[in-house]
Amino acid sequence: MKLDRDLWALSARDLAQGYAQADFTPVDVFESCWLRLEQVNPLINAVVFSDRAGGFYAAAASAARWEQGKPLSPLDGVPVTVKDNINAAGMPTTWGSRLFADFVPTVDELPVAKIRQAGAVILGKSNVPEFTLHGYTDNIVFGTTFNPWDLSLTPGGSSGGAVAAVAAGIGPLALGTDGGGSIRRPASHTGLVGLKPSVGRVPRCDGLPIILHDCEIIGPIARTVADIEVAMQIMGVSDARDPLSQRYAGKPYQPIESRKPCRILYIETFAHSPVDPEIAKSVAEAADHLAQLGHEVEHCANFTAADPINEHVWPVIGQSGLAWLLQSHPGWENRINPTLVDMARAGGKLAASQYVNALDLITKVKRDLALLFERYDALMTPTAAALPWPAGDIYPPRIAGCDVGPRGHAIFTAFVNATGLPALNLPCRPAPSGLPIGFQLVAPQGADEFLCSIGREFESAHPWADRWPSLSAD
């Protein structure tokens, strides 16, 4: 392999090729990524716990396997960061909260166990908002994470540390969680690919308490679709310890070829909600590009099927889940973010009938979407309604000149989680300022491979992996 980039800038697929050809070793790559971490992490605060000794040991073991021609997988020797709400044995899992500041799990959560068994080198844990319930990344324990593309702005959340690390070159791959858009929106804010898998597609066990019903899924974040698929081939295998994964028993994730023409419904906005004009323009161009690739793209100026999720379901699920979690932590009121205190108190006042009503609304939206998917293979939307905003602010209060609430920027993503569907963020043309923009593709449950096949095709025609932020402390 001809090297025209630093090792830390190579994709997971390029690393595997280089290892196989003995162009460099996993130890070389680990040292390059570690140096990059030391250089840029003080600027962005993406990685909040790092493990040099453990990482070096894993890299050395991987190097020996490659030298013997016996790698465990294409992920063997690839540096990965893990979000700080996913358990990695021997590393703190603080969940961004003082309530969990001393918690060090002794067992990996299942997806982490799988990537370890595949030979991945875990660099450390990435920053999150407290309890991963906000769309920006800041907490009392570790502070604020900054967007590598503009250090005054947020990378979004809750996988803000994960995307900031990959965007800045601290490893080519990250594990994040997506409970309401927490992989896809941050990926859109940092120019990355992010997959929210179908419910059950990535089995889970041995993790933190579940506070978002079955809406939160572990998924990969990377610079290329190919790297997303490398991770999914490791993690996307059913496991008896997660009953939700049993629908995929005997059906491990396997990449497929793109098919044409696909019927795509391009939705400009939900319920007339405002969208930043630069985002709207870029995503409209991406819809045109998909049509130029041979797909049938139909435009929809306004979409209302997701309204019940945004208006009536999401507040109930999040608030009640937080209230349930905190009831086992006496004195929590004085130890967590004040905005979460209000959220938890509101959750504690919700009736069981309101929670059941939320579940009933989810069922109705699932039916509506099932009928829609009889006509279309995929839905397309902007991933986020707003460009990144100041890093210390919870949300942007205005979009396209209109006042919005806390989830005004997040209107396009939560319905995917509530209904168990897969969704993929793909970068499109950046804003004139250089800030990244992404669009979202959504498919029927279980069609994860199909989404990535479209993503690969779009990426090949409109590549983005060589876009890098110019990081500077100035």
NORBEL-V724353 format. One record per helix or strand of 3 or more residues. SS is the DSSP state (@ for helix, = for strand). FROM is the first residue (numbers start at 1). TO is the last residue. If there is no record, write none. Layout:
{{SS/FROM/TO} {SS/FROM/TO}}
//
This chain:
{{@/7/9} {@/12/20} {@/26/44} {=/47/50} {@/52/67} {=/79/83} {@/98/100} {@/110/117} {=/121/126} {@/130/132} {@/160/168} {=/173/178} {@/184/190} {=/193/196} {=/217/222} {@/225/235} {@/243/248} {=/263/267} {@/277/292} {=/296/300} {@/307/326} {@/332/334} {@/338/348} {@/352/372} {=/378/382} {@/408/410} {@/414/419} {=/422/427} {=/438/443} {@/448/461}}
//
